[in-house]
Amino acid sequence: MATERSKRIIVIGGGISGLAAAHRLVEIAAREGINLELVLLEASTRLGGVIRTFRQDDFIFECGPDSFITQKPWAVNLCQRLELAEQIVQTSEKCRRTYVAFGGKLHPLPEGFMMLAPTRWMPFLRSSLFTWGGKLRMAADLLLPAKPIIQDESLADFVVRRLGRQALERIAQPMVGGIYTADPAQLSMKASMPIFLELEKTYGSVIRGMWHQERQRRRSTPGVQSTGGQGESGARYSLFVTLKDGLDVLVDTLAERLPEGSIAYDSAVARIARAHNGINWTVTLDNGQSITGDAVIVCTPAYKTATMVAEVDPDLRALLASISFASSAVLTLIYNRTDISHPLDGFGFVVPAVEGCSIIACTFSNIKFPGRAPDSKVILRVFLGGALQPHIFALSDDEIEGVVQQDLKTYLGVQALPQLSLLSRHPLSMPQFHVGHLNLVAQIQDKVSRLPGLALAGNSYLGVGIPDCIHSGELAAESMLAYLTHNTK
Ligand SMILES: Cc1cc2nc3c(=O)[nH]c(=O)nc-3n(C[C@H](O)[C@H](O)[C@H](O)COP(=O)(O)OP(=O)(O)OC[C@H]3O[C@@H](n4cnc5c(N)ncnc54)[C@H](O)[C@@H]3O)c2cc1C
């Protein structure tokens, strides 16, 4: 009896998106008895993309992402399937507070403040972060008429329209713009914060909508208090979690689950083309070698994917190339606790662009997540660069350290030089979801749907966070297996 020919699927890019895609292929193939040959092509000598954990003595810290959100279930689900649930670490129970830098000092984000607007009056009214005029303007959101959602708008336009300029400059830009390292005047509301558009549409006001949601949440999880940006997402996990031994454990575990010999390092892909039979795909590497597969999943940043597909569809190339990217960096600094005068009674602080400082955000890493360093030490994780501060990314390593240390002196009263410092640069790592991004993605999806056997995944399309990347990789894997099994029936 002839055995069915194996199906070769080529995954390009070994970041979390590509690994999630490859793992999902293997998972489904094993479950459904599909004869799969997996090839994962990674340009560098390591997996994980921007995910990289650093360990030394009793210290453990992240040089790229440091945590993931649990409201989007895909990362937690994957950890559970990989038997990594025991590794999941919640944010510390103590000090669930975020600070905002303004006027040269740190102000606590008012308790109950959820991304853009307050859900609790008293902490908001007492807050030193806003003037009385600013508070009144935010409260006007309760009275202003709702605008029907027809077209996309920028974060800046939406927040100024509903909540006023102080809400934009002191909260929305650093909290939301910071996550996307984006210019709020360009960041798409529909692609980044669609929930707030929905709240406006449903309740006529962002604040009223958030009150309603908060009441519902309390009813469904009694006893759970709102703690602002760092609060609980449900009974089981805190809003953000990490892995006990570092996020690269997720990368390593995924790699271990792939068939032996399926990962090719140092294999940068130059281009993709239809094979001679007009059905399969030929992938050509920078070194001229080529490999043919039944399907290809491309999990590289859009600007790299654009070059690869240039010959297949020049219009698709142009659409992909129109997604711009910003560069970011993480500077990790380790100090003696006694060298810092601030009580560090929070998870860290965000810095509005109007402060004119070098830092986008600073996390007190071993306070946010326990077990990262001895108690006598502090790990500060400083996030830099982005669309608003390319000039900071352009500085030399020494210059970056110098300006950051000056700013840390201002906000935290840091008195000494760090015991250890490590700068990790991530050039062109953050896709910018500009106004109209979802339309652009729909056009890209339309073009790709006309190229059977090709799928795209990664942070460039529908979400930058780790859970979104995992989801996009898994969906691409499912669609390619469905295509191949359907085609051979
Ligand atoms: C500094 C920083 C902090 C972040 N913090 C968080 C956070 O705390 N929480 C969170 O959820 N998200 C965070 N993010 C976002 C999230 O980490 C990323 O969006 C996500 O990890 C991207 O994964 P990816 O696989 O799509 O892309 P990448 O990680 O960029 O991986 C792409 C891979 O493709 C490879 N590649 C590139 N070109 C080629 C080629 N021609 N051929 C073959 N391979 C190629 C690369 O070498 C790389 O391994 C952060 C991002 C950065 C940069």
The ligand as a Tripos MOL2 file, in Angstrom:
@<TRIPOS>MOLECULE
LIG
   53    58     1     0     0
SMALL
NO_CHARGES

@<TRIPOS>ATOM
      1 C1         12.0130   45.9170   23.4080 C.3       1 LIG1
      2 C2         10.6740   45.2570   23.2460 C.ar      1 LIG1
      3 C3          9.8810   45.0440   24.3550 C.ar      1 LIG1
      4 C4          8.6390   44.4120   24.2230 C.ar      1 LIG1
      5 N1          7.9020   44.1690   25.3360 N.ar      1 LIG1
      6 C5          6.8120   43.3840   25.2380 C.ar      1 LIG1
      7 C6          6.1700   42.8900   26.4050 C.ar      1 LIG1
      8 O1          6.6120   43.1400   27.5400 O.2       1 LIG1
      9 N2          5.0640   42.1030   26.2520 N.ar      1 LIG1
     10 C7          4.6000   41.7560   25.0160 C.ar      1 LIG1
     11 O2          3.6020   41.0290   24.9420 O.2       1 LIG1
     12 N3          5.2080   42.1870   23.8830 N.ar      1 LIG1
     13 C8          6.3030   42.9670   23.9690 C.ar      1 LIG1
     14 N4          6.9550   43.3570   22.8330 N.ar      1 LIG1
     15 C9          6.4270   42.9520   21.5210 C.3       1 LIG1
     16 C10         6.7330   41.4790   21.2030 C.3       1 LIG1
     17 O3          7.8160   41.0220   21.9670 O.3       1 LIG1
     18 C11         7.0650   41.3050   19.7350 C.3       1 LIG1
     19 O4          6.0810   41.9240   18.9280 O.3       1 LIG1
     20 C12         7.1490   39.8300   19.3530 C.3       1 LIG1
     21 O5          8.0350   39.1210   20.1870 O.3       1 LIG1
     22 C13         7.5620   39.7300   17.8870 C.3       1 LIG1
     23 O6          7.6520   38.3660   17.5250 O.3       1 LIG1
     24 P1          7.7850   37.9460   16.0000 P.3       1 LIG1
     25 O7          8.1010   36.4990   15.9640 O.co2     1 LIG1
     26 O8          6.5820   38.4000   15.2600 O.co2     1 LIG1
     27 O9          8.9870   38.8130   15.4220 O.3       1 LIG1
     28 P2         10.5610   38.8050   15.8220 P.3       1 LIG1
     29 O10        10.7630   38.5770   17.2680 O.co2     1 LIG1
     30 O11        11.0730   40.0500   15.1960 O.co2     1 LIG1
     31 O12        11.0990   37.5410   15.0570 O.3       1 LIG1
     32 C14        11.3310   37.5280   13.6710 C.3       1 LIG1
     33 C15        12.3790   36.4480   13.3860 C.3       1 LIG1
     34 O13        12.5700   36.3640   11.9680 O.3       1 LIG1
     35 C16        13.9580   36.2480   11.7090 C.3       1 LIG1
     36 N5         14.2040   36.7510   10.3610 N.ar      1 LIG1
     37 C17        14.2360   38.0450    9.9490 C.ar      1 LIG1
     38 N6         14.4960   38.1020    8.6370 N.ar      1 LIG1
     39 C18        14.6020   36.8340    8.2030 C.ar      1 LIG1
     40 C19        14.8680   36.2480    6.9380 C.ar      1 LIG1
     41 N7         15.0910   36.9980    5.8330 N.pl3     1 LIG1
     42 N8         14.9230   34.9000    6.8450 N.ar      1 LIG1
     43 C20        14.7240   34.1250    7.9300 C.ar      1 LIG1
     44 N9         14.4760   34.6360    9.1690 N.ar      1 LIG1
     45 C21        14.4250   35.9620    9.2900 C.ar      1 LIG1
     46 C22        14.5970   37.0880   12.7920 C.3       1 LIG1
     47 O14        15.9630   36.7480   12.9650 O.3       1 LIG1
     48 C23        13.7320   36.7430   14.0000 C.3       1 LIG1
     49 O15        14.1990   35.6090   14.6770 O.3       1 LIG1
     50 C24         8.1950   44.0070   22.9360 C.ar      1 LIG1
     51 C25         8.9820   44.2360   21.8090 C.ar      1 LIG1
     52 C26        10.2240   44.8470   21.9520 C.ar      1 LIG1
     53 C27        11.0860   45.0560   20.7470 C.3       1 LIG1
@<TRIPOS>BOND
     1     1     2 1
     2     2     3 ar
     3     2    52 ar
     4     3     4 ar
     5     4     5 ar
     6     4    50 ar
     7     5     6 ar
     8     6     7 ar
     9     6    13 1
    10     7     8 2
    11     7     9 ar
    12     9    10 ar
    13    10    11 2
    14    10    12 ar
    15    12    13 ar
    16    13    14 ar
    17    14    15 1
    18    14    50 ar
    19    15    16 1
    20    16    17 1
    21    16    18 1
    22    18    19 1
    23    18    20 1
    24    20    21 1
    25    20    22 1
    26    22    23 1
    27    23    24 1
    28    24    25 2
    29    24    26 1
    30    24    27 1
    31    27    28 1
    32    28    29 2
    33    28    30 1
    34    28    31 1
    35    31    32 1
    36    32    33 1
    37    33    34 1
    38    33    48 1
    39    34    35 1
    40    35    36 1
    41    35    46 1
    42    36    37 ar
    43    36    45 ar
    44    37    38 ar
    45    38    39 ar
    46    39    40 ar
    47    39    45 ar
    48    40    41 1
    49    40    42 ar
    50    42    43 ar
    51    43    44 ar
    52    44    45 ar
    53    46    47 1
    54    46    48 1
    55    48    49 1
    56    50    51 ar
    57    51    52 ar
    58    52    53 1
@<TRIPOS>SUBSTRUCTURE
     1 LIG1         1 GROUP 0 **** ****
